[in-house]
Amino acid sequence: MKLGILITTYNDDYIILRCLDSIYNQLDEIDFLIYVVCVDDGSDLPLTYPHFDILRTEHRGRSYARIEGLKKILAENCTHFLFLDSDMVLPPGFLKKLKTVVENYDSDAFIIPEVAFSSYNNFWTKVKVFERNLYRVSYCKESGNIEAARLWKTNAFPGFVEGLEAFEEIQPTILGVKKGLKILKIQEIFILHDEKKVTFKDLIRKKNTYFCCMIGSEKCSKWEIMKRYYFFRPHLYHKENLKKYIRHPILAIGVVFMYLVLTLNFIWTSISINLIRKGLMEK
């Protein structure tokens, strides 16, 4: 087994260094080959890190950065590869357990649960952390492909969609499901995901950007995306999460309110873009 790890970064300062350190600090524990490439997507201050391969590119967006990083991993003949965001951290012992997972399960790809956290304590940050941790339910067929599979057999990976700047991490999973690939959600390992500081204004702005990218793109299926988001998500109704709602009613109400506002925002954005397109066509 040879594992490739791909990370992309853009103006992430200390956050990306924390991610890279969490990998480097585990290298002495493992008995398999590993290749780590971090693609710096044109940060204002170029990333330097002595222990791993740093590939600097012009700023074109995360999908292009990931494609460039994947080329390096393929050139290294990695049998498996894991792709991470810069705000993710591997908990101690992760890489050692990852090898056991790969050996114990015959699967083309693995969905690894993410444990959200943040050092901030404002209300919407707590709501977002609570919402993200609702994903951590036992595997079931209905909800197994909601999240992005981040660990793949290299020869089974469908590829990243070039130029897709929103929801790009889930597209390989959707393509893999359509191709009949075996994709498992596992519980033996998890990834820590820093939500940083979340404000409602910034949340709306960020999601609106994603919606515009999704609506304007012909490279992804809108329905395939939407049925995995907000009230369509089957895991929201899992018995494990129903207990969490009872224990944390204020946060649960915050999640419902957030979803309602984002759903209405998506509908309004869709109508606005379609009206603009219609007006341009009439001209």
N, C-alpha and C positions, 0 to 999 in steps of 0.2 A: 504494500500500500504506500502510495505517495500522495500526500494531501497538499493541495494548493489553497491558499487563503487569499481572497481578493477584497481589498478595502478601497473605497474612494473617499476623497476629501476635497473640500473647497472652503478655505478660510475658517477652519475649525480650531485653530490655535491649540490649546492644551488638550482639547477633547480627543483629537486623533492620537496624540501621544499617549494618553491613557489607554486607548484601545490597543495600540501597538505594544505597549508595555505589558498588557494583560496576556498577550500572546507570547512575547519574548520570555516572560518569567516562568513559562511552563515548558520550555524547550528541553530542559534537563530531565524532565520526567518521562519523556516519550521515547519509544524505540522504533519509530518509523520515520521515513523521510518527509520533510515539509518544505514548501516553498511559499514565501509570503511576498506579495506585491501590493504596494499601495500606490494608487494612481492619484496624483495631485492634479486636479482639474483646473489648473491655472490660478492657484491662490495668489493673493497679493504678495505674500511672503512665502517663497518656495519652502516646501517641507524638507527637512533633513532628518534622517534617522539611520544610524550607522549599521544596524543589524539586518535590515531587510531591503529588498529591491524597491526603490522609489522611482516611479515613472511620471515625469512631468509632461503634461499636455496643455494645449491652449484650452481656454474655458469654453466648452461646448455642451456641458450638461452631463448628468450622471449616467445616462444610457450609453453615450459615446465613451465615457471614461471606463465603464464596466466592460465594454466590448474590447477596448484596447488592453485592459488588464487580463481578460480572458485569453487573448492571443498569447500573452506571456506564459500563462498557466498551461495552455496546450503545447507550447514549445518546450516546456519542462517535462512533458509526458506524465503529468499528474493523473492518477487513477480516480481521484475524487477531488472535488473542490467545494469550498465554503465561501459564500460572499456575505460581507458584513457592511453595515453602515458605520460611519466614523463615531457615532454616539453610542455604539454598542461596546460592551465589555465582556470578555470571557471569564467566568468565575473560576477560581482555583480548581485544578483537576479536570477541566473541561476536555482538553485534548486527549488525555489518557482514556477518559470514558467514551469519547467519540470513536476511538478505534474499536472498543468493545461493541458499540452500537452497530458499526459497519459490519463487523464479523458475525454478529448474532442475528441480523435481519437481512433477508434477501430483498432489497428494495432499490429502485432506480433513484429515489430521492427521499429526503426526510424533511418534514416540517418540525422545526425545533421551537418549543415554546419560548416566549420572551417574557421576562419578568421586568415590568416597568418600575422605574424609581425616579426620584428627583430630590435634589437638595432644597428645592423651593417648597413653600408651604401655603401659598395662596390658594383660594378656593378652586379656580379652574385648573390649576396644576394638579390638585388632589383628585378632581373629577376625571381628568385625562388619565392619570395613573390608574385610578380605579377601573375606568373603562377598558384600558389596555389589558389589565390583568384578568378581565372577564374571559379572555381567550384561553386561559389556562384551565381547560376542562378535559376530562378523560376523552380519549379518542373515540369518535363514532363516525360511521360512514357518511352521515349527512353533513358533518361540519369539518371533515378532515382536510378539505382543500380550500378553506376560507383564507388561511394565511399562506404566505409565500414559503415554498420549500427552499431553504438556503443551503442545504447540503446535498450534493448531486454526485452520481457516477458521471465522470466527465464524458464518457462515450454516449450517455443517454440524454445529456442536457440539450434542450431544444434551441437554446440561444437567446440572447437578449434582443429586444426589438429596437432597432436603430431609430433614433430620433424621438422616441417616446419619453416625454419628460414628466409623466405622472402615472402612478400605478405600474411603473415599469418592473418593479420587483416581483409582482405576482403573475405577469404575463407568461414566463416560462412554466409556471405551475399549471396555468390554464391550458397552455398548449400541450403540456405533458399529459394532463387528464384526457384531453381530446384524442391523443395518440394511444391511449390505453396503457400508459406507463404506471408502474406501481409506486405510489407515493404514500408514505406512512407518516403519521404524526406520532412522535415518541415522547416519553415522559422521563427517560433516564438522564437527560441533560437539558440545560436551559441556557439562554443568553440573557444577560442583563442589558436593558435598554433605557438610556437616560432621556426622559421627556423634557428635561431642562425646565425653563420657566414658560408657562402657558397662560396667556391672557385670552379672553373671549374675542377681542378685536383681532389679535394676531391669528387665532384659530380660524376665524371666518375668512380673513385675507388669504391664509395658506390654502384652505380648502377651495376657495373660489378660484385660485390659480390652478389647482389640480383639476377642478371641474372644467375650466376653460380649455385646458390641454386635452382632457379626455373627449369633450364634445367636439373639439376642432380636429381631432386626429382620426384618421381612417385606419390606423394601425392596431386598434384594439376594439373589442366588442363591448359596446356600452352596457348591454344587458348582462354579459358575463361579469362585468365589473359591479354593476349596481346590485345584483342579487347576492353579492358577498358583503354588502355594506349596509350599515344602519339597521333598520327594523327587519331586514331580510335575513339577518345573521342568525342561523339556528342556535348557535351556542348561547345566545342571550337568554334562551328559554330552558337551558339545561338546569337540572335540579340543583347542581352545585352552585350555580349563580343565583338561583332564586333565594337560596339561604343568605347569600351576600347582600341581596337587596333588603332583606328583613333586618340584617345587622347594621346596614349603613343606608338608611332610607334617604337622607339628604343627598348623599353622593349619587344614589340611584335616580333621584329626581333630576339632579344635575345632568346625568347622562341622557335621560329622556328629553329634557329641554334642549340639550345640545344637538341631539339627533333631529328633533323637530325643526330647529332653526336651520341646520345644515341641509335638511331635505327641502325645505321651502326655498333656501338659497339656490340649491341645485335646479329646482323647477324654474325659478326666476331667471337664472343664468341661461338655461336651455332655451326658454322662450325669447329672451333678449337676443341671443346669438342667431336663432332662427329668423327673427324679424329683420335683423341686420342683413343676413344673407339674402332674404327675400327682397329687401329694398335694393340691394346691390344688383341682383339679377334683373329686377324690373328696369333699372337704369340702363 
